[in-house]
C-alpha cells in the first residue's frame, strides 16, 4: 500500500506536471506560502525587541 502511494506521487509530481498551468499554480502557491512563513518569522522577532525597549523606558517614568 505504501509503495503504491509513493509511485502515485512520483508519477503525479513529475516535470510534465509542473509545465502545466495547474503545476505552475501549485509552484506559485508553494512559493507564496514559503515567503509568508519567512516574513511572518521576521515580524514576530521585531516586537520582542520593541517591547523590551518600551519596558526600559517605562521604568524610568515616575507617576505623580
LUMFINU-856499 format. One record per residue (C-alpha): residue in one letter; x, z, y. Coordinates in steps of 0.02 Angstrom, whole numbers, plus 32768, in hexadecimal, padded with zeros to 4 digits. Layout:
<pts>
aXZY/...
</pts>
This chain:
<pts>
x800080008000/x808C802B807B/x80EB7F8C804D/x80507F238073/x803D7F75811D/x80F37F548149/x80E27E9E8114/x80457E8A817D/x809D7ED08216/x81357E6281FA/x80CA7DC681EF/x805D7DF58284/x80E67E2682FF/x815C7D9482ED/x81A47D1B836D/x81107CA48366/x80987D33838E/x80F67D63842C/x80F37CAD8465/x80357CAF846B/x7FD17CED8500/x7F9A7D85849E/x804E7DAC8470/x80857D9A8525/x7FF77E0D855C/x802E7E8C84D9/x80E17E838517/x80AA7E9A85CC/x803E7F2E859A/x80CF7F81853D/x81447F6785D0/x80C37FAE8649/x80AF804A85DD/x816B806285D3/x817B80508690/x80EC80CB86AA/x813C814D863A/x81E581378690/x81998146873D/x812A81DA8712/x81C2823686CE/x821982208774/x8181825C87D4/x817482FC876F/x8227832C8798/x821383188854/x819183A28872/x81FA84258818/x8285840F8897/x820884108926/x81AF84AC88E9/x8253850A88D4/x828384DC8985/x81D7850F89C5/x81E685B8896F/x828C85D689C5/x824185AC8A6E/x81A9861C8A4F/x821A86B18A28/x826686AA8AD6/x81BE86AE8B31/x817F87588B6D/x80C6877B8B7E/x808B87DC8C16/
</pts>
